[in-house]
């Protein structure tokens, strides 16, 4: 699965976090107002997934980019002249992720009982769980009750998203366009052929060259072989503080999946709006 490197970067950080509050999120939040919300979202996501596998990595990456900026409030979906999605760090977000949420929102609103009752933030959280599961990853319960934010600005993205050249302290300043000495040499030459200098930055390649269409622990096995695409990938194995965790995940997929569930659940609690905060957008791309 073409899972972004900072998904796993963040996974390691979130596992050790004890300061994130779940606020008023609950697993049965829509039980009375839209009891079949999960089935509606799942059906729309499954249909989109059948059309293109890019649906999976695109939606997962979209969720992380949303939660890392202003918290999990679907602000990444807002479209205006100064929105988050226009920041250079977000331009590479695939349109299939946005389309997945829009289609899931339409499916939910097609039920008169559910119309305008479920937030775009919660739909994105559910869609993320579903693409992970459809790609072979674990199925997990999603805490719900998030409200949608009304603000999305380019400036709010600055310094909130991990960059490809970060080390574990996010302070790495390794120059670009040279081969990382920790990178498998044959893999490095293959990458140079696929991504030469001055290539269109929108060009995408698989971050997992072995099982790109599956959500599994192959990413960590790749790191053991020096096949981490970015510095911030490979450093997870070369840095002694995280190497043991990489080895653990590489040797036991069940351990990895349990850790992923714990981490993504914690991520879903970051900066959430609940109660009377925010709103439930009628259109995910603009405030009411």
MOFENLIN-V405569 format. One record per pair of residues at least 24 apart in sequence whose ideal C-beta (glycine too) atoms are under 10 Angstrom apart, sorted by sequence separation. I is the first residue (numbers start at 0). J is the second residue. D is the distance in Angstrom with one decimal. If there is no record, write none. Layout:
I | J | D
I | J | D
//
This chain:
64 | 88 | 7.8
65 | 89 | 9.7
76 | 100 | 6.3
99 | 123 | 8.6
102 | 126 | 9.0
120 | 144 | 9.4
121 | 145 | 5.1
123 | 147 | 9.7
204 | 228 | 8.0
221 | 245 | 10.0
222 | 246 | 9.2
64 | 89 | 5.9
75 | 100 | 9.4
76 | 101 | 8.3
100 | 125 | 9.7
118 | 143 | 8.4
120 | 145 | 3.9
121 | 146 | 8.8
122 | 147 | 9.7
219 | 244 | 8.6
220 | 245 | 9.2
224 | 249 | 9.7
97 | 123 | 9.8
100 | 126 | 5.9
103 | 129 | 8.5
117 | 143 | 8.3
118 | 144 | 8.3
119 | 145 | 8.8
120 | 146 | 6.9
121 | 147 | 8.9
206 | 232 | 7.5
219 | 245 | 5.0
220 | 246 | 9.8
222 | 248 | 9.3
223 | 249 | 5.6
64 | 91 | 9.7
65 | 92 | 9.8
73 | 100 | 7.8
96 | 123 | 8.8
99 | 126 | 5.5
100 | 127 | 9.4
118 | 145 | 5.4
119 | 146 | 9.6
120 | 147 | 5.4
218 | 245 | 9.1
219 | 246 | 7.7
222 | 249 | 7.4
223 | 250 | 9.4
61 | 89 | 9.2
64 | 92 | 6.2
76 | 104 | 9.2
99 | 127 | 9.2
117 | 145 | 9.9
118 | 146 | 5.6
119 | 147 | 5.1
120 | 148 | 7.8
219 | 247 | 8.4
220 | 248 | 8.9
221 | 249 | 8.7
60 | 89 | 9.8
118 | 147 | 4.9
119 | 148 | 9.5
216 | 245 | 9.8
219 | 248 | 4.3
220 | 249 | 4.7
96 | 126 | 8.6
99 | 129 | 9.0
118 | 148 | 9.8
218 | 248 | 8.3
219 | 249 | 3.8
220 | 250 | 8.8
60 | 91 | 8.7
61 | 92 | 5.8
65 | 96 | 9.8
73 | 104 | 9.8
96 | 127 | 9.3
99 | 130 | 7.3
216 | 247 | 9.7
218 | 249 | 8.6
219 | 250 | 8.6
60 | 92 | 6.3
61 | 93 | 8.1
64 | 96 | 8.9
216 | 248 | 5.3
217 | 249 | 8.5
219 | 251 | 9.9
220 | 252 | 9.9
60 | 93 | 7.4
61 | 94 | 10.0
216 | 249 | 6.0
219 | 252 | 9.3
61 | 95 | 9.1
62 | 96 | 8.2
96 | 130 | 8.8
194 | 228 | 9.7
216 | 250 | 8.4
57 | 92 | 7.1
58 | 93 | 8.8
61 | 96 | 3.6
65 | 100 | 9.7
95 | 130 | 9.9
186 | 221 | 8.7
216 | 251 | 7.7
217 | 252 | 9.1
57 | 93 | 3.7
60 | 96 | 6.4
61 | 97 | 6.8
190 | 226 | 9.6
216 | 252 | 4.4
219 | 255 | 6.9
56 | 93 | 7.4
57 | 94 | 7.5
58 | 95 | 7.4
59 | 96 | 7.9
189 | 226 | 9.7
215 | 252 | 6.2
216 | 253 | 9.2
218 | 255 | 8.9
57 | 95 | 4.2
58 | 96 | 4.5
61 | 99 | 8.0
62 | 100 | 9.4
183 | 221 | 8.8
186 | 224 | 8.2
187 | 225 | 8.8
190 | 228 | 7.3
216 | 254 | 8.4
54 | 93 | 8.7
56 | 95 | 8.8
57 | 96 | 3.4
58 | 97 | 8.9
61 | 100 | 7.3
186 | 225 | 7.0
187 | 226 | 9.4
216 | 255 | 4.4
53 | 93 | 5.6
55 | 95 | 8.9
56 | 96 | 8.2
57 | 97 | 8.0
58 | 98 | 9.2
185 | 225 | 9.4
186 | 226 | 4.9
215 | 255 | 8.1
216 | 256 | 7.9
53 | 94 | 8.9
54 | 95 | 5.0
55 | 96 | 9.3
57 | 98 | 8.4
58 | 99 | 4.8
181 | 222 | 9.5
183 | 224 | 6.0
184 | 225 | 8.2
185 | 226 | 9.3
186 | 227 | 9.1
215 | 256 | 8.8
51 | 93 | 9.4
53 | 95 | 4.6
54 | 96 | 7.5
57 | 99 | 7.1
58 | 100 | 7.3
77 | 119 | 9.3
183 | 225 | 3.7
186 | 228 | 8.7
214 | 256 | 8.8
52 | 95 | 9.2
53 | 96 | 8.3
76 | 119 | 5.8
182 | 225 | 5.6
183 | 226 | 5.2
216 | 259 | 9.3
51 | 95 | 6.0
54 | 98 | 8.1
55 | 99 | 9.1
75 | 119 | 9.8
76 | 120 | 8.8
181 | 225 | 6.0
182 | 226 | 7.6
183 | 227 | 8.9
50 | 95 | 8.6
53 | 98 | 9.9
54 | 99 | 5.4
58 | 103 | 9.3
73 | 118 | 6.9
74 | 119 | 9.6
75 | 120 | 9.8
180 | 225 | 9.6
182 | 227 | 7.2
214 | 259 | 8.7
53 | 99 | 9.7
72 | 118 | 8.4
73 | 119 | 3.9
74 | 120 | 8.7
76 | 122 | 9.6
179 | 225 | 8.8
181 | 227 | 7.8
182 | 228 | 8.8
24 | 71 | 9.5
48 | 95 | 9.6
51 | 98 | 9.4
71 | 118 | 9.8
72 | 119 | 8.7
73 | 120 | 4.1
76 | 123 | 7.4
182 | 229 | 9.7
47 | 95 | 7.4
50 | 98 | 9.5
51 | 99 | 9.8
54 | 102 | 9.7
72 | 120 | 5.2
73 | 121 | 8.5
75 | 123 | 8.3
179 | 227 | 8.4
182 | 230 | 8.8
47 | 96 | 9.9
50 | 99 | 10.0
71 | 120 | 5.5
73 | 122 | 7.9
181 | 230 | 8.4
6 | 56 | 9.2
70 | 120 | 8.8
71 | 121 | 8.9
73 | 123 | 5.7
179 | 229 | 8.7
182 | 232 | 9.5
183 | 233 | 9.3
1 | 52 | 8.6
47 | 98 | 6.9
48 | 99 | 8.2
72 | 123 | 9.6
73 | 124 | 9.2
179 | 230 | 5.8
181 | 232 | 10.0
182 | 233 | 6.4
0 | 52 | 8.4
1 | 53 | 7.8
47 | 99 | 5.0
50 | 102 | 9.9
71 | 123 | 7.7
181 | 233 | 5.0
2 | 55 | 8.6
3 | 56 | 7.2
6 | 59 | 6.6
46 | 99 | 9.8
47 | 100 | 9.7
71 | 124 | 6.7
179 | 232 | 9.6
180 | 233 | 9.9
181 | 234 | 8.0
1 | 55 | 8.0
2 | 56 | 5.9
3 | 57 | 10.0
6 | 60 | 7.4
9 | 63 | 6.6
47 | 101 | 9.7
65 | 119 | 9.6
66 | 120 | 9.2
179 | 233 | 6.3
0 | 55 | 6.1
1 | 56 | 4.0
5 | 60 | 8.9
8 | 63 | 9.8
44 | 99 | 6.0
47 | 102 | 5.7
65 | 120 | 7.6
175 | 230 | 9.5
179 | 234 | 9.2
181 | 236 | 7.9
0 | 56 | 5.9
1 | 57 | 8.7
3 | 59 | 7.5
6 | 62 | 9.2
43 | 99 | 7.7
44 | 100 | 9.2
46 | 102 | 7.5
47 | 103 | 8.1
71 | 127 | 10.0
181 | 237 | 5.1
2 | 59 | 6.4
3 | 60 | 4.8
6 | 63 | 5.8
9 | 66 | 9.0
43 | 100 | 9.3
46 | 103 | 9.8
66 | 123 | 9.1
173 | 230 | 5.7
180 | 237 | 9.6
1 | 59 | 9.2
2 | 60 | 7.8
5 | 63 | 6.7
9 | 67 | 7.7
43 | 101 | 9.3
44 | 102 | 7.8
62 | 120 | 9.7
65 | 123 | 6.4
66 | 124 | 8.9
179 | 237 | 9.3
0 | 59 | 8.1
1 | 60 | 8.6
5 | 64 | 9.3
40 | 99 | 9.6
43 | 102 | 4.7
44 | 103 | 5.9
65 | 124 | 9.3
171 | 230 | 6.0
3 | 63 | 6.7
40 | 100 | 9.3
42 | 102 | 9.8
43 | 103 | 4.3
46 | 106 | 8.8
171 | 231 | 7.5
2 | 63 | 9.7
3 | 64 | 8.7
42 | 103 | 8.7
43 | 104 | 8.4
62 | 123 | 5.7
66 | 127 | 9.7
173 | 234 | 9.6
5 | 67 | 8.2
40 | 102 | 9.4
41 | 103 | 8.7
43 | 105 | 7.3
44 | 106 | 8.8
61 | 123 | 6.9
62 | 124 | 6.9
65 | 127 | 9.5
169 | 231 | 8.4
40 | 103 | 4.6
43 | 106 | 3.9
171 | 234 | 7.3
39 | 103 | 7.5
40 | 104 | 8.8
42 | 106 | 6.3
43 | 107 | 8.1
62 | 126 | 7.9
63 | 127 | 8.7
89 | 153 | 8.8
165 | 229 | 8.6
166 | 230 | 7.1
167 | 231 | 8.6
39 | 104 | 9.7
41 | 106 | 9.2
58 | 123 | 7.7
61 | 126 | 8.7
62 | 127 | 4.2
86 | 151 | 9.9
88 | 153 | 9.7
163 | 228 | 8.0
164 | 229 | 7.1
165 | 230 | 7.3
166 | 231 | 7.2
39 | 105 | 9.6
40 | 106 | 6.7
43 | 109 | 9.3
61 | 127 | 7.9
62 | 128 | 9.3
85 | 151 | 9.2
86 | 152 | 8.8
87 | 153 | 8.9
163 | 229 | 3.8
164 | 230 | 4.8
165 | 231 | 4.6
168 | 234 | 9.7
36 | 103 | 9.6
39 | 106 | 4.7
40 | 107 | 6.4
59 | 126 | 9.3
60 | 127 | 9.4
83 | 150 | 9.4
84 | 151 | 7.6
85 | 152 | 9.5
86 | 153 | 4.7
89 | 156 | 6.3
162 | 229 | 8.6
163 | 230 | 6.3
164 | 231 | 6.6
166 | 233 | 10.0
167 | 234 | 6.1
38 | 106 | 9.3
39 | 107 | 4.9
58 | 126 | 5.4
59 | 127 | 5.6
62 | 130 | 9.1
82 | 150 | 9.5
83 | 151 | 4.7
85 | 153 | 5.7
86 | 154 | 8.4
88 | 156 | 5.6
161 | 229 | 9.4
162 | 230 | 9.1
163 | 231 | 5.6
166 | 234 | 4.9
167 | 235 | 7.7
38 | 107 | 10.0
39 | 108 | 9.0
58 | 127 | 5.6
59 | 128 | 9.6
61 | 130 | 9.8
62 | 131 | 9.7
81 | 150 | 10.0
82 | 151 | 4.4
83 | 152 | 6.8
84 | 153 | 9.0
86 | 155 | 8.4
87 | 156 | 8.5
88 | 157 | 8.4
162 | 231 | 7.1
163 | 232 | 8.1
165 | 234 | 7.8
166 | 235 | 9.6
36 | 106 | 9.5
37 | 107 | 9.9
39 | 109 | 7.5
58 | 128 | 9.7
77 | 147 | 8.8
81 | 151 | 7.8
82 | 152 | 7.0
83 | 153 | 6.7
86 | 156 | 3.9
87 | 157 | 9.8
88 | 158 | 9.5
161 | 231 | 6.1
164 | 234 | 9.4
167 | 237 | 9.8
168 | 238 | 9.3
36 | 107 | 6.0
39 | 110 | 6.3
58 | 129 | 8.3
59 | 130 | 6.0
76 | 147 | 8.4
77 | 148 | 7.8
79 | 150 | 9.8
81 | 152 | 5.4
82 | 153 | 7.0
83 | 154 | 9.3
85 | 156 | 9.0
86 | 157 | 7.5
88 | 159 | 8.3
89 | 160 | 7.8
166 | 237 | 9.1
167 | 238 | 5.1
35 | 107 | 9.1
38 | 110 | 9.8
54 | 126 | 9.0
55 | 127 | 9.4
58 | 130 | 4.6
59 | 131 | 6.4
73 | 145 | 7.8
76 | 148 | 9.6
77 | 149 | 8.1
79 | 151 | 6.8
81 | 153 | 5.4
83 | 155 | 6.4
84 | 156 | 8.9
88 | 160 | 4.7
166 | 238 | 6.8
167 | 239 | 9.8
168 | 240 | 9.6
57 | 130 | 8.3
58 | 131 | 8.7
72 | 145 | 6.7
73 | 146 | 9.1
74 | 147 | 7.9
75 | 148 | 9.6
77 | 150 | 7.8
78 | 151 | 8.3
79 | 152 | 8.8
80 | 153 | 9.4
81 | 154 | 8.0
82 | 155 | 9.6
83 | 156 | 5.2
86 | 159 | 9.4
88 | 161 | 9.3
167 | 240 | 6.0
33 | 107 | 6.9
36 | 110 | 8.4
39 | 113 | 6.9
55 | 129 | 9.2
56 | 130 | 8.0
71 | 145 | 5.8
72 | 146 | 7.0
73 | 147 | 4.9
74 | 148 | 4.4
77 | 151 | 3.7
79 | 153 | 10.0
81 | 155 | 9.8
82 | 156 | 9.5
86 | 160 | 8.5
88 | 162 | 7.8
167 | 241 | 6.3
33 | 108 | 9.9
35 | 110 | 6.9
54 | 129 | 9.6
55 | 130 | 4.2
56 | 131 | 10.0
58 | 133 | 10.0
59 | 134 | 8.6
70 | 145 | 8.7
72 | 147 | 5.8
73 | 148 | 6.7
74 | 149 | 8.3
76 | 151 | 8.0
77 | 152 | 9.3
135 | 210 | 8.7
34 | 110 | 9.7
36 | 112 | 9.8
54 | 130 | 6.0
55 | 131 | 7.3
58 | 134 | 10.0
71 | 147 | 10.0
72 | 148 | 3.4
74 | 150 | 6.5
75 | 151 | 7.1
83 | 159 | 9.4
33 | 110 | 6.9
35 | 112 | 8.5
36 | 113 | 6.2
40 | 117 | 8.5
55 | 132 | 9.6
59 | 136 | 9.2
71 | 148 | 9.3
72 | 149 | 8.8
74 | 151 | 4.2
83 | 160 | 9.9
135 | 212 | 8.5
136 | 213 | 8.4
137 | 214 | 8.4
29 | 107 | 9.4
34 | 112 | 8.2
35 | 113 | 7.6
39 | 117 | 8.6
44 | 122 | 9.6
48 | 126 | 9.9
52 | 130 | 9.5
55 | 133 | 6.6
56 | 134 | 8.2
70 | 148 | 7.7
72 | 150 | 8.8
73 | 151 | 9.0
74 | 152 | 8.6
134 | 212 | 7.3
135 | 213 | 4.6
136 | 214 | 3.4
33 | 112 | 6.1
34 | 113 | 8.8
43 | 122 | 9.2
47 | 126 | 8.8
54 | 133 | 8.2
55 | 134 | 4.3
69 | 148 | 5.8
72 | 151 | 9.1
134 | 213 | 6.2
135 | 214 | 5.0
136 | 215 | 7.6
32 | 112 | 7.2
33 | 113 | 3.7
36 | 116 | 8.3
54 | 134 | 9.0
55 | 135 | 9.3
68 | 148 | 9.9
134 | 214 | 4.0
135 | 215 | 6.2
31 | 112 | 9.9
32 | 113 | 7.2
33 | 114 | 8.8
36 | 117 | 5.4
40 | 121 | 8.9
44 | 125 | 8.0
48 | 129 | 7.9
52 | 133 | 9.2
55 | 136 | 8.8
69 | 150 | 7.1
74 | 155 | 7.8
75 | 156 | 9.1
133 | 214 | 8.6
134 | 215 | 8.7
40 | 122 | 5.9
44 | 126 | 5.1
47 | 129 | 9.6
48 | 130 | 6.4
52 | 134 | 7.6
69 | 151 | 7.6
74 | 156 | 9.8
132 | 214 | 8.2
33 | 116 | 5.2
39 | 122 | 9.2
40 | 123 | 9.5
43 | 126 | 8.0
44 | 127 | 9.2
47 | 130 | 8.6
65 | 148 | 9.4
68 | 151 | 8.5
69 | 152 | 8.9
131 | 214 | 5.5
29 | 113 | 7.8
32 | 116 | 4.7
33 | 117 | 5.6
40 | 124 | 9.4
41 | 125 | 7.6
44 | 128 | 9.1
45 | 129 | 7.1
48 | 132 | 9.9
49 | 133 | 8.9
68 | 152 | 9.2
130 | 214 | 8.5
31 | 116 | 9.8
32 | 117 | 8.0
36 | 121 | 7.9
40 | 125 | 4.4
41 | 126 | 8.7
44 | 129 | 4.3
45 | 130 | 9.3
48 | 133 | 4.9
36 | 122 | 8.2
39 | 125 | 9.2
40 | 126 | 5.9
43 | 129 | 8.9
44 | 130 | 6.2
47 | 133 | 9.6
48 | 134 | 7.9
65 | 151 | 9.7
69 | 155 | 5.8
29 | 116 | 7.1
41 | 128 | 8.9
42 | 129 | 9.4
45 | 132 | 9.8
68 | 155 | 5.5
69 | 156 | 9.2
3 | 91 | 9.5
29 | 117 | 6.2
33 | 121 | 9.9
37 | 125 | 6.1
40 | 128 | 8.9
41 | 129 | 5.2
44 | 132 | 9.4
45 | 133 | 6.3
68 | 156 | 5.3
3 | 92 | 9.8
28 | 117 | 9.2
29 | 118 | 9.7
36 | 125 | 7.3
40 | 129 | 6.5
44 | 133 | 7.1
67 | 156 | 8.6
68 | 157 | 9.2
28 | 118 | 9.7
69 | 159 | 8.5
37 | 128 | 8.8
41 | 132 | 8.8
68 | 159 | 4.9
1 | 93 | 9.3
29 | 121 | 7.8
37 | 129 | 8.5
41 | 133 | 8.8
64 | 156 | 8.3
67 | 159 | 5.3
68 | 160 | 7.2
28 | 121 | 7.6
67 | 160 | 5.5
67 | 161 | 8.1
64 | 159 | 9.1
29 | 125 | 10.0
64 | 160 | 6.5
24 | 121 | 9.1
63 | 160 | 8.4
63 | 161 | 9.4
24 | 124 | 9.4
40 | 141 | 9.6
37 | 140 | 9.6
37 | 141 | 7.9
37 | 143 | 9.0
36 | 143 | 8.0
93 | 201 | 9.6
91 | 200 | 7.1
33 | 143 | 10.0
90 | 200 | 7.9
91 | 201 | 6.4
93 | 203 | 7.5
90 | 201 | 7.5
91 | 202 | 9.5
91 | 203 | 7.6
27 | 140 | 9.5
28 | 141 | 9.7
30 | 143 | 9.6
87 | 200 | 8.8
26 | 140 | 5.0
28 | 142 | 7.9
29 | 143 | 6.2
26 | 141 | 7.1
27 | 142 | 9.8
28 | 143 | 3.9
29 | 144 | 8.5
137 | 252 | 9.7
26 | 142 | 5.8
27 | 143 | 7.8
28 | 144 | 4.1
136 | 252 | 9.8
137 | 253 | 9.1
24 | 141 | 9.0
25 | 142 | 6.4
26 | 143 | 6.7
27 | 144 | 9.6
28 | 145 | 8.8
139 | 256 | 8.9
24 | 142 | 3.8
25 | 143 | 6.6
26 | 144 | 9.3
137 | 255 | 9.4
138 | 256 | 9.9
139 | 257 | 9.5
23 | 142 | 9.6
24 | 143 | 6.3
25 | 144 | 5.8
136 | 255 | 9.6
137 | 256 | 4.4
22 | 142 | 9.3
24 | 144 | 4.6
136 | 256 | 6.7
137 | 257 | 7.9
139 | 259 | 8.5
140 | 260 | 8.8
21 | 142 | 6.2
23 | 144 | 5.4
24 | 145 | 6.9
139 | 260 | 4.5
22 | 144 | 7.7
23 | 145 | 9.5
137 | 259 | 6.9
138 | 260 | 9.2
139 | 261 | 9.3
141 | 263 | 9.1
142 | 264 | 6.7
145 | 267 | 7.9
148 | 270 | 9.0
21 | 144 | 9.1
22 | 145 | 8.8
23 | 146 | 9.9
136 | 259 | 7.2
137 | 260 | 5.8
141 | 264 | 8.0
145 | 268 | 9.2
148 | 271 | 9.9
149 | 272 | 9.5
136 | 260 | 9.2
139 | 263 | 7.5
140 | 264 | 8.2
143 | 267 | 9.2
148 | 272 | 6.3
131 | 256 | 9.5
139 | 264 | 7.1
142 | 267 | 6.1
145 | 270 | 9.7
146 | 271 | 7.7
147 | 272 | 7.4
137 | 263 | 9.7
141 | 267 | 7.0
142 | 268 | 7.0
145 | 271 | 4.8
146 | 272 | 4.1
136 | 263 | 9.9
144 | 271 | 7.7
145 | 272 | 6.5
146 | 273 | 6.1
149 | 276 | 9.9
150 | 277 | 9.5
131 | 259 | 8.0
144 | 272 | 9.5
145 | 273 | 6.8
146 | 274 | 7.5
148 | 276 | 8.7
149 | 277 | 6.5
2 | 131 | 9.1
131 | 260 | 9.4
142 | 271 | 8.9
144 | 273 | 5.5
146 | 275 | 8.2
147 | 276 | 9.6
148 | 277 | 5.3
149 | 278 | 6.4
0 | 130 | 9.2
144 | 274 | 8.6
146 | 276 | 5.4
147 | 277 | 5.2
148 | 278 | 8.4
0 | 131 | 8.5
145 | 276 | 9.5
146 | 277 | 3.5
147 | 278 | 5.6
149 | 280 | 8.5
2 | 134 | 9.0
128 | 260 | 9.4
131 | 263 | 7.9
145 | 277 | 8.1
146 | 278 | 6.2
147 | 279 | 6.1
148 | 280 | 9.1
1 | 134 | 9.8
146 | 279 | 6.5
147 | 280 | 4.6
151 | 284 | 10.0
0 | 134 | 5.2
2 | 136 | 9.4
145 | 279 | 9.6
146 | 280 | 9.2
147 | 281 | 9.9
151 | 285 | 9.7
0 | 135 | 7.7
128 | 263 | 8.0
151 | 286 | 8.9
0 | 136 | 7.7
127 | 263 | 7.5
128 | 264 | 9.8
147 | 283 | 7.7
149 | 285 | 9.5
150 | 286 | 8.2
149 | 286 | 4.3
148 | 286 | 8.3
149 | 287 | 8.1
124 | 263 | 9.0
127 | 266 | 9.5
128 | 267 | 9.3
147 | 286 | 7.9
124 | 264 | 9.8
127 | 267 | 8.5
147 | 287 | 8.8
124 | 266 | 9.4
124 | 267 | 5.4
123 | 267 | 9.6
57 | 203 | 9.8
121 | 267 | 9.4
56 | 203 | 9.1
120 | 267 | 9.2
124 | 271 | 9.6
12 | 161 | 9.4
56 | 205 | 9.2
53 | 203 | 8.5
56 | 206 | 8.4
121 | 271 | 9.7
9 | 160 | 10.0
56 | 207 | 9.8
120 | 271 | 7.5
9 | 161 | 7.2
120 | 272 | 7.8
8 | 161 | 5.5
118 | 271 | 9.9
118 | 272 | 8.7
5 | 160 | 7.1
6 | 161 | 9.7
12 | 167 | 8.8
56 | 211 | 8.8
59 | 214 | 8.5
118 | 273 | 9.9
5 | 161 | 4.0
11 | 167 | 8.2
56 | 212 | 9.6
3 | 160 | 9.8
4 | 161 | 7.7
5 | 162 | 8.6
8 | 165 | 7.5
12 | 169 | 9.8
55 | 212 | 8.3
120 | 277 | 8.2
3 | 161 | 9.0
4 | 162 | 10.0
5 | 163 | 8.7
55 | 213 | 9.4
56 | 214 | 9.0
121 | 279 | 9.0
122 | 280 | 9.9
4 | 163 | 7.0
8 | 167 | 8.3
52 | 211 | 8.5
55 | 214 | 7.1
118 | 277 | 7.8
119 | 278 | 9.8
120 | 279 | 9.1
3 | 163 | 9.7
5 | 165 | 8.2
52 | 212 | 5.4
118 | 278 | 8.1
119 | 279 | 7.9
120 | 280 | 8.9
123 | 283 | 8.4
4 | 165 | 9.3
8 | 169 | 8.9
52 | 213 | 9.6
118 | 279 | 4.8
119 | 280 | 5.2
122 | 283 | 7.6
117 | 279 | 7.0
118 | 280 | 7.1
119 | 281 | 9.6
115 | 278 | 10.0
116 | 279 | 6.8
119 | 282 | 8.7
120 | 283 | 9.2
115 | 279 | 6.1
119 | 283 | 3.9
115 | 280 | 8.4
118 | 283 | 9.1
119 | 284 | 8.9
115 | 281 | 5.3
114 | 281 | 8.7
115 | 282 | 9.8
115 | 287 | 9.0
108 | 281 | 8.4
108 | 282 | 9.9
104 | 280 | 8.6
104 | 281 | 9.4
104 | 282 | 8.3
105 | 283 | 9.7
104 | 283 | 5.4
103 | 283 | 9.4
104 | 284 | 9.7
101 | 282 | 9.2
101 | 283 | 6.3
100 | 283 | 6.0
101 | 284 | 7.7
100 | 284 | 9.6
97 | 283 | 8.5
97 | 284 | 8.4
71 | 266 | 7.4
70 | 266 | 9.9
71 | 267 | 5.6
74 | 270 | 9.8
66 | 263 | 9.4
70 | 267 | 9.7
71 | 268 | 7.6
72 | 269 | 9.7
70 | 268 | 8.7
71 | 269 | 5.9
72 | 270 | 6.9
74 | 272 | 10.0
66 | 265 | 9.9
67 | 266 | 8.5
70 | 269 | 5.0
71 | 270 | 6.5
72 | 271 | 7.0
73 | 272 | 9.7
6 | 206 | 9.8
63 | 263 | 8.9
66 | 266 | 5.3
69 | 269 | 9.4
70 | 270 | 1.8
71 | 271 | 5.4
72 | 272 | 5.4
84 | 284 | 9.8
62 | 263 | 8.2
65 | 266 | 9.9
66 | 267 | 6.9
68 | 269 | 10.0
69 | 270 | 6.1
70 | 271 | 5.7
71 | 272 | 8.7
1 | 203 | 7.4
4 | 206 | 6.5
66 | 268 | 8.9
67 | 269 | 7.7
68 | 270 | 8.9
70 | 272 | 7.2
82 | 284 | 9.2
1 | 204 | 8.3
2 | 205 | 10.0
3 | 206 | 7.1
63 | 266 | 7.1
66 | 269 | 5.1
67 | 270 | 9.2
69 | 272 | 9.2
74 | 277 | 9.6
77 | 280 | 8.5
82 | 285 | 9.9
1 | 205 | 5.2
2 | 206 | 6.6
59 | 263 | 8.9
62 | 266 | 7.9
65 | 269 | 9.7
66 | 270 | 7.3
72 | 276 | 8.8
73 | 277 | 9.0
76 | 280 | 8.2
78 | 282 | 9.5
0 | 205 | 8.8
1 | 206 | 5.3
2 | 207 | 7.1
62 | 267 | 8.2
65 | 270 | 9.9
66 | 271 | 8.9
72 | 277 | 6.1
77 | 282 | 9.7
78 | 283 | 9.1
79 | 284 | 8.9
0 | 206 | 8.6
1 | 207 | 6.7
72 | 278 | 9.9
76 | 282 | 9.4
77 | 283 | 8.0
78 | 284 | 4.5
79 | 285 | 7.4
0 | 207 | 6.4
70 | 277 | 10.0
73 | 280 | 7.2
76 | 283 | 4.6
77 | 284 | 6.4
78 | 285 | 6.6
79 | 286 | 9.1
75 | 283 | 9.9
76 | 284 | 5.9
77 | 285 | 6.4
2 | 211 | 9.4
76 | 285 | 9.1
77 | 286 | 7.0
0 | 210 | 7.3
1 | 211 | 5.6
73 | 283 | 6.3
0 | 211 | 6.5
1 | 212 | 8.4
7 | 218 | 6.3
73 | 284 | 9.7
0 | 212 | 6.6
2 | 214 | 7.0
6 | 218 | 9.0
7 | 219 | 7.8
74 | 286 | 9.9
0 | 213 | 5.6
2 | 215 | 9.7
0 | 214 | 4.4
4 | 218 | 8.4
0 | 215 | 7.3
2 | 217 | 10.0
7 | 222 | 9.1
2 | 218 | 6.5
0 | 217 | 8.6
0 | 218 | 8.2
4 | 222 | 10.0
7 | 227 | 9.9
8 | 229 | 9.4
4 | 227 | 7.5
8 | 231 | 5.8
4 | 228 | 6.6
5 | 229 | 9.0
7 | 231 | 9.4
8 | 232 | 8.0
11 | 235 | 7.0
3 | 228 | 9.8
4 | 229 | 5.2
7 | 232 | 7.8
10 | 235 | 9.7
3 | 229 | 9.5
4 | 230 | 9.2
5 | 231 | 6.8
8 | 234 | 8.8
1 | 228 | 9.9
4 | 231 | 5.4
5 | 232 | 9.2
8 | 235 | 7.0
4 | 232 | 4.5
7 | 235 | 6.8
3 | 232 | 9.7
4 | 233 | 9.3
11 | 240 | 8.9
12 | 241 | 9.7
4 | 234 | 9.7
11 | 241 | 5.6
14 | 244 | 8.2
4 | 235 | 8.4
8 | 241 | 9.1
11 | 244 | 6.1
7 | 241 | 9.6
10 | 244 | 9.0
11 | 245 | 8.8
7 | 244 | 9.6
11 | 248 | 9.5
7 | 245 | 8.8
10 | 248 | 9.0
24 | 264 | 9.5
7 | 248 | 8.4
21 | 264 | 8.6
24 | 267 | 7.5
14 | 258 | 6.0
21 | 265 | 8.8
24 | 268 | 6.4
10 | 255 | 9.0
13 | 258 | 9.4
14 | 259 | 9.5
19 | 264 | 9.5
28 | 273 | 9.4
13 | 259 | 9.9
16 | 262 | 8.9
19 | 265 | 5.2
21 | 267 | 8.6
22 | 268 | 6.9
11 | 258 | 8.7
14 | 261 | 6.2
15 | 262 | 9.8
18 | 265 | 9.8
19 | 266 | 8.3
21 | 268 | 4.7
24 | 271 | 6.4
7 | 255 | 9.3
10 | 258 | 6.5
13 | 261 | 7.7
14 | 262 | 5.4
17 | 265 | 9.4
19 | 267 | 9.3
20 | 268 | 6.4
22 | 270 | 9.4
23 | 271 | 8.4
25 | 273 | 9.9
10 | 259 | 6.2
13 | 262 | 4.2
16 | 265 | 6.1
19 | 268 | 4.9
20 | 269 | 9.4
22 | 271 | 5.3
23 | 272 | 10.0
24 | 273 | 6.9
12 | 262 | 8.3
13 | 263 | 8.0
15 | 265 | 9.9
16 | 266 | 9.4
19 | 269 | 6.0
20 | 270 | 9.9
21 | 271 | 8.0
22 | 272 | 8.4
23 | 273 | 4.2
7 | 258 | 9.7
10 | 261 | 8.6
11 | 262 | 7.9
13 | 264 | 8.9
14 | 265 | 7.8
19 | 270 | 9.1
20 | 271 | 8.7
22 | 273 | 4.8
23 | 274 | 6.2
7 | 259 | 8.6
10 | 262 | 4.1
13 | 265 | 4.6
16 | 268 | 9.8
19 | 271 | 9.6
21 | 273 | 9.4
22 | 274 | 8.3
6 | 259 | 8.6
9 | 262 | 7.0
10 | 263 | 7.7
12 | 265 | 9.5
13 | 266 | 5.7
16 | 269 | 9.2
23 | 276 | 9.9
9 | 263 | 9.0
12 | 266 | 9.7
22 | 276 | 9.3
7 | 262 | 8.9
10 | 265 | 9.4
13 | 268 | 9.7
6 | 262 | 8.8
9 | 265 | 9.5
10 | 266 | 8.5
13 | 269 | 8.7
2 | 259 | 9.9
6 | 263 | 8.5
9 | 266 | 6.7
6 | 266 | 9.2
9 | 269 | 10.0
//
